[in-house]
Amino acid sequence: MPFIRTFAPIVAGAVAMDYRRFMFFNLLGGFVWAVGVTLAGYTLGSLFPPETLDRYFIVIVLVVIFLSVLPTAIHLWREERHTIFAWLKRRLARAQ
């Protein structure tokens, strides 16, 4: 998720992460992010005419947001699904 890069230094400092290790992963993440976003934009721009991208801009943004949140959603689902089901069961029992 893109905004995680904002909080990574704070968390790394709080857990006393080795500075060299943090710097390596921070630089690697920044490089992958910059190159990846640039290549994605260039590829989208070369595959589709601009008027097509303008027409589907909202859909493209929603897909990017969905793909950004998906790894966290999968993790939470795998780790917390029993808690989620128990909460839903309680809520549905109250509603009846």
C-alpha positions in Angstrom: 0.0 0.0 0.0 1.6 3.3 -1.1 1.1 5.2 2.2 3.1 2.6 4.1 6.3 4.2 2.8 5.4 7.2 4.9 5.4 5.2 8.2 8.2 2.7 7.5 11.0 5.0 8.9 9.0 5.5 12.1 8.4 1.8 12.7 12.0 0.9 11.7 13.2 3.4 14.3 10.8 2.2 17.0 12.0 -1.4 16.7 15.6 -0.3 16.4 16.1 -1.8 12.9 19.7 -1.9 11.7 20.3 1.3 9.7 22.0 -0.4 6.8 19.3 -3.0 6.4 16.6 -0.3 6.5 18.4 1.9 4.0 18.9 -1.0 1.6 15.2 -1.9 1.6 14.1 1.8 1.6 16.2 2.5 -1.5 15.1 -0.8 -3.2 11.4 0.1 -2.4 11.8 3.6 -3.7 13.5 2.4 -6.9 10.9 -0.3 -7.6 8.1 2.2 -6.9 9.5 4.9 -9.1 10.4 2.6 -12.0 7.2 0.6 -11.7 4.8 3.5 -11.7 6.7 5.2 -14.5 6.7 2.0 -16.6 3.0 1.4 -15.8 2.1 4.9 -17.0 4.2 4.6 -20.1 2.7 1.2 -20.9 -0.8 2.3 -20.4 -0.3 5.4 -22.5 1.2 3.4 -25.3 -1.4 0.6 -25.3 -4.5 2.8 -25.3 -5.4 6.1 -27.0 -5.7 9.1 -24.6 -9.5 9.4 -25.1 -9.9 5.8 -23.9 -7.9 6.4 -20.8 -9.9 9.6 -20.1 -13.2 7.7 -20.5 -12.1 4.9 -18.0 -10.0 7.0 -15.6 -12.2 6.4 -12.6 -12.2 2.6 -13.3 -8.3 2.7 -13.6 -8.0 4.5 -10.3 -10.4 2.1 -8.6 -8.4 -0.9 -9.9 -5.2 0.6 -8.6 -6.7 1.2 -5.2 -8.1 -2.3 -5.1 -4.8 -3.9 -6.1 -3.0 -1.8 -3.5 -5.3 -2.9 -0.7 -5.6 -6.5 -1.8 -2.5 -7.9 -0.1 -3.5 -6.4 3.2 -7.1 -7.7 2.8 -5.8 -11.2 2.0 -3.6 -11.2 5.1 -6.3 -9.9 7.4 -8.7 -12.5 5.9 -6.3 -15.4 6.5 -5.4 -14.2 10.0 -8.7 -12.9 11.3 -11.5 -14.7 9.5 -12.6 -16.6 12.6 -12.9 -13.3 14.5 -14.8 -11.7 11.6 -17.3 -14.6 11.4 -17.8 -14.5 15.1 -18.5 -10.8 15.0 -20.9 -11.2 12.1 -22.7 -14.0 13.8 -23.2 -11.8 17.0 -24.4 -8.9 14.9 -26.9 -11.0 12.9 -28.2 -12.6 16.2 -28.8 -9.1 17.6 -30.7 -8.0 14.4 -33.2 -10.8 14.7 
